[in-house]
Amino acid sequence: MIEPTFVTWILVIFGAVTLLPLLGAQLVIILFPKGEKAKDILIGKGEDWRSKDHFRLAFGAAWADWIILMPLFVFGSIGVIIGQSWGYALWAAAGTISVYINLILWFTEKEYVYPSRGPLAYYTYYWGFFIIWGLVAIVYTVIRLIVL
């Protein structure tokens, strides 16, 4: 048993604040893929998909987030809260996915998202928080499992 610490709770809360709004936006595109609300949330109010590939990437990412990232984060968080090592393993997987996809999005989406959202929103919520949570979750997992 790995007792949760104050840092554990901070990561659970920060992860939830970061990931749950994304999952909400992703659910909108899954349920209403051609809707205006999906476009407004994901690419900016009044903007249009740049191409069919742009839409397909967003739609596929939404499904991947719900099928892979959400269960890893939710069950990982439950696991770390109840002090199980498997929770940390799931967190490390979720953190790795978060860092991986957001490094890709840095190159593929910055030129479009940055101008519509501005530097503060972009470098915090739209990009930065996912990188920060992912990296800290990975490092924290390694520390907690080694100190175990």
C-alpha positions in Angstrom: 0.0 0.0 0.0 1.3 3.4 -1.0 -0.4 6.0 1.2 -1.5 9.1 -0.9 0.3 12.3 0.0 -0.6 15.9 -0.4 1.2 15.9 -3.7 -1.0 12.9 -4.8 -4.1 14.9 -4.1 -2.8 18.0 -5.9 -2.0 15.8 -9.0 -5.5 14.2 -8.9 -7.2 17.7 -8.7 -4.9 19.3 -11.2 -5.3 16.4 -13.6 -9.1 16.5 -13.2 -9.2 20.3 -13.8 -7.0 19.9 -16.8 -8.5 16.7 -18.4 -12.2 16.9 -17.6 -13.0 20.0 -19.6 -11.1 18.4 -22.6 -13.1 15.2 -22.2 -16.3 17.4 -22.2 -15.3 19.1 -25.4 -14.3 15.7 -26.9 -17.7 14.3 -26.0 -19.4 17.2 -27.9 -17.5 16.3 -31.1 -18.3 12.6 -30.6 -22.0 13.2 -30.2 -22.3 16.1 -32.7 -19.4 15.7 -35.1 -20.7 18.2 -37.7 -22.1 20.6 -35.1 -21.1 24.3 -34.7 -20.5 23.8 -31.0 -17.8 21.2 -31.6 -16.0 23.6 -34.0 -16.4 26.6 -31.6 -15.0 24.6 -28.7 -12.2 22.8 -30.5 -10.9 25.3 -33.1 -12.4 28.6 -32.2 -15.7 30.5 -32.5 -16.6 31.1 -36.1 -13.6 29.1 -37.4 -13.9 26.2 -39.8 -12.1 22.9 -40.1 -9.0 23.5 -42.3 -9.6 20.3 -44.2 -11.2 16.9 -43.9 -8.0 15.6 -42.4 -8.1 18.3 -39.6 -11.7 17.2 -38.8 -10.7 13.5 -38.9 -7.7 14.1 -36.6 -10.0 15.9 -34.1 -12.7 13.3 -34.3 -10.2 10.4 -33.9 -8.4 12.1 -31.0 -11.8 12.6 -29.3 -12.5 8.8 -29.5 -9.0 8.0 -28.5 -9.2 10.3 -25.4 -12.5 8.6 -24.3 -11.4 5.1 -25.0 -7.8 5.2 -23.8 -6.9 8.4 -21.9 -10.0 8.8 -19.8 -10.0 5.3 -18.3 -6.3 5.5 -17.6 -6.7 8.8 -15.8 -9.9 7.9 -13.9 -8.9 4.4 -12.8 -5.3 5.6 -12.2 -6.6 8.3 -9.9 -8.8 5.9 -8.1 -5.8 3.5 -7.7 -3.4 6.2 -6.3 -6.1 7.5 -3.9 -6.6 4.0 -2.5 -2.8 3.5 -2.4 -2.4 0.8 -5.1 0.8 0.6 -7.3 -1.3 -0.2 -10.3 -2.9 3.2 -10.0 0.6 4.8 -10.5 1.2 2.6 -13.5 -2.0 3.8 -15.1 -1.1 7.4 -14.2 2.3 6.9 -15.9 0.6 5.7 -19.0 -1.9 8.6 -19.0 1.0 11.0 -18.4 2.9 9.6 -21.3 0.0 9.9 -23.6 -0.6 13.5 -22.5 3.0 14.5 -23.1 3.1 12.6 -26.4 0.0 14.0 -28.1 0.6 17.6 -26.8 4.1 17.6 -28.3 2.5 16.6 -31.6 -0.2 19.3 -31.2 2.5 21.9 -30.5 3.7 21.5 -34.1 0.3 20.8 -35.8 -2.0 23.2 -34.0 0.0 26.1 -32.6 -0.3 28.3 -35.7 -4.1 28.0 -35.5 -5.0 27.8 -31.8 -2.5 30.3 -30.5 -3.9 33.3 -32.5 -7.5 32.5 -31.6 -6.9 31.9 -27.9 -3.9 34.2 -27.1 -0.6 33.4 -25.3 -2.0 33.0 -21.7 -4.7 30.5 -22.6 -2.5 28.7 -25.1 0.5 28.2 -22.9 -1.6 27.3 -19.9 -4.8 25.4 -20.6 -4.6 24.6 -24.3 -1.1 23.2 -24.2 1.0 23.7 -21.1 -1.2 22.1 -18.4 -1.3 18.8 -20.3 2.5 18.8 -20.6 3.0 19.8 -17.0 0.5 17.2 -15.6 1.9 14.5 -17.8 5.6 15.1 -16.9 4.9 15.5 -13.2 2.6 12.4 -13.1 5.4 10.3 -14.8 8.2 11.6 -12.5 5.9 11.3 -9.4 5.1 7.7 -10.3 8.7 6.8 -10.7 9.5 8.4 -7.3 6.6 6.8 -5.5 7.3 3.3 -7.0 11.0 3.4 -6.3 10.5 4.7 -2.7 7.9 2.0 -2.2 
